[in-house]
Structure formats: structure tokens, C-alpha cells
């Protein structure tokens, strides 16, 4: 490594990016962020010859606890396992972490979230999780959700959140993947709350 390159890397390591996340402030190494994520790389360094300001502040609209976890995995160059995302880490935080990892192209973190969520499926929330998995192209998590639904009391799934899947996702290919029936449309109104829940994780109403 040349002296010039060594000096450049040393200088870049000292440059800090500030993140403002819903009222909380976090900091990350500009160089490490760019090394771990091609999305951050484009944001922080841009194309060849493009000048970027020395002090960079990025506003991120996500759960602060999830973003703190994201920075932890970036800083340590590690991926989450089910033990990391168990216990004190809520299911909602893991879902937010999955979304923000997908946004910044952190596939290994996203996969860790998929594995963790696959082991925490519940009847009351599996429909929301399935809609989230479809939105962010999480094949492992999607398959786990469908397997869980097929092995559960389908009436209980429909009575809780299942009907709301019509609101969360209208792709017929996905609907055909469900082997249970959505005939109990009388539950439509009370299940409409799934829309607000899925929106919180970036799943929009169609």
C-alpha cells in the first residue's frame, strides 16, 4: 500500500457521519459505512469527481432502536443471529431493522432478521409479517409464514389478522399461495387495523 493511500484511508476513518433518527442522534464512520453498504457508498462518496461536503448529516425515518442495531452490525462487521435478536429486542424492532437493512442494501443483516422473525411467528401477527416479507422480497420469511399458517388453526388466523391481507397486498400470486380461504368477510372492518400496522414497517395499502 502506498503512503498516499495509507494517509487517505487514515483521514477517511476519522470522518464521521451524523444520523438524525426521530429525535435521536447517532454517528458512524464514513469509510466503514461505505465499505459495508454500496448504498451508503453512493450517498457518501458519489461518482468519481463528485465533491461531497466534509460534514454530512442524514435524516432517517425509522425506529431509533433498530437503527442503533444496524450501526452496531456495521461497526462490528457482524450479522445478527436469533440469540442477538431475542429477549429484550421486540418483534417490532426486528421488523424495523429488516426494513432499514433492505433500504441500505445490507443483505446479511436482512437475512439475520428473516431467520429471527421466522422463529417468532404468532397467530396474532403472522399476516402482518407475511405482508412485510412480500413487500421486501424475503423468501425465507415468506415461506416460514405460509408454513406456519398452514399448520395453524386457520380460523384463528382469519379471525385475527388474516382478512386484512387483502388490504395489505393484492398480488394474486401471493394470495394463491395461501391454502386457507378468506370467506369470512364480516371480519373485514375489525381487521382493518392491519393497514396501520403494516404501514409502520413500510408496507403500503394498495
Residue pairs with C-beta under 8 A, 6 or more apart in sequence:
9 31
12 30
12 31
13 29
13 31
13 32
15 29
15 30
15 31
15 54
16 27
16 28
16 29
16 30
17 27
17 28
17 29
17 30
17 33
17 44
17 56
17 57
17 58
18 25
18 26
18 27
18 55
18 56
18 57
18 58
19 25
19 26
19 27
19 28
19 57
19 58
19 59
19 60
19 67
19 71
20 57
20 58
20 59
20 60
21 59
21 60
21 61
21 62
21 64
21 67
22 61
22 62
22 63
22 64
23 64
24 64
26 64
26 67
26 68
26 71
28 71
28 74
28 75
29 75
30 44
30 56
32 74
32 75
33 40
33 41
33 44
33 74
34 40
34 41
34 44
34 45
35 41
36 74
36 77
36 106
37 74
37 104
37 105
37 106
38 105
39 103
39 104
39 105
40 104
43 58
44 52
44 56
45 52
46 52
60 67
60 100
62 96
62 99
62 100
63 92
63 93
63 96
63 97
65 89
65 93
65 96
66 93
66 94
66 96
66 97
66 99
66 100
67 100
69 80
69 89
69 93
69 97
70 97
70 100
70 101
70 104
70 106
70 109
73 79
73 80
73 106
73 109
73 112
74 106
79 108
79 109
79 111
79 112
80 97
80 109
80 112
80 113
80 116
81 112
81 115
81 116
82 115
82 116
82 119
84 112
84 116
85 94
85 97
85 112
85 113
85 116
86 116
86 120
91 117
91 120
91 125
92 200
94 113
94 116
94 117
94 120
95 113
95 117
95 129
95 132
95 201
96 201
97 109
97 113
98 110
98 113
98 114
98 117
98 132
98 136
98 138
98 201
99 132
99 136
99 201
99 202
101 107
101 109
101 110
101 113
102 110
102 136
102 137
110 136
110 138
111 140
114 133
114 138
114 140
114 141
114 144
115 140
117 129
117 141
117 144
118 140
118 141
118 144
118 145
121 129
121 144
121 145
121 148
123 152
123 153
123 156
123 157
123 160
124 160
124 161
125 161
126 145
126 148
126 149
126 152
126 157
126 161
127 157
127 160
127 161
127 162
127 164
127 165
127 168
127 194
128 161
128 164
128 168
128 194
128 197
128 198
128 201
128 203
129 141
129 145
130 142
130 145
130 146
130 149
130 165
131 165
131 168
131 169
131 194
131 198
131 203
132 138
132 141
132 198
132 201
132 202
132 203
133 139
133 141
133 142
133 145
134 142
134 169
134 171
134 174
135 169
135 198
135 201
135 202
135 203
135 204
136 202
146 177
146 178
149 157
149 162
149 178
149 180
150 179
150 180
154 162
154 180
154 181
157 180
158 180
158 181
158 182
158 184
158 187
159 184
159 187
160 191
161 191
161 194
162 180
162 182
162 187
162 191
163 182
163 184
163 185
163 187
163 188
163 191
164 191
164 192
164 193
164 194
164 195
165 175
165 178
165 182
165 194
166 175
166 182
166 188
167 191
167 192
167 194
167 195
167 205
167 206
168 194
168 195
168 198
168 203
168 205
168 206
169 175
169 203
169 206
170 206
195 205
198 204
198 205
199 205
